């Protein structure tokens, strides 16, 4: 399918679904149809309407997912002063 070549044509919701599910090897029928409609590309599907992602697609989606991850929030103590603060 070459998700990388069509990434900018995918809706933010589709991009988010893909990056939220980077380990998905087979796209569900509804997601496959959504991608086909958004990109205008027809993909090979199995008898259930699902598309199998290539290793290249998986690597690209995982890289995108890693970039979109937000760092964990800084944990703050509820004392009068924080560690390292000299007030």
C-alpha positions, -999 to 999 in steps of 0.1 A, spaced: 0 0 0 29 24 8 13 43 36 43 66 36 35 79 1 -1 87 10 3 99 46 -5 135 39 -37 125 22 -50 106 52 -74 124 76 -61 133 111 -85 107 125 -71 80 103 -35 90 110 -43 90 148 -59 55 145 -28 42 128 -3 57 153 -25 46 182 -24 10 168 12 7 155 13 -31 161 -17 -38 138 -5 -61 111 -39 -64 93 -61 -34 89 -97 -39 97 -122 -38 69 -136 -4 79 -101 12 82 -90 -3 49 -121 12 32 -115 46 49 -79 47 37 -90 37 1 -116 65 1 -92 91 14 -63 82 -9 -81 70 -40 -58 40 -40 -72 4 -43 -54 -21 -22 -53 -59 -22 -77 -73 4 -84 -107 18 -118 -124 17 -129 -103 47 -120 -70 31 -89 -65 53 -55 -53 41 -22 -67 52 4 -41 59 39 -45 45 70 -44 68 77 -10 52 43 3 62 47 -11 97 81 5 102 68 39 89 37 38 112 58 28 142 82 57 135 53 81 133 39 67 165 71 72 184 73 109 172 37 116 184 42 102 219 42 129 245 67 127 273 54 117 307 43 146 328 68 159 354 58 146 388 57 173 414 56 168 451 30 186 471 54 199 497 61 235 503 92 233 483 103 211 454 135 191 454 163 213 442 145 246 450 162 267 477 135 290 488 
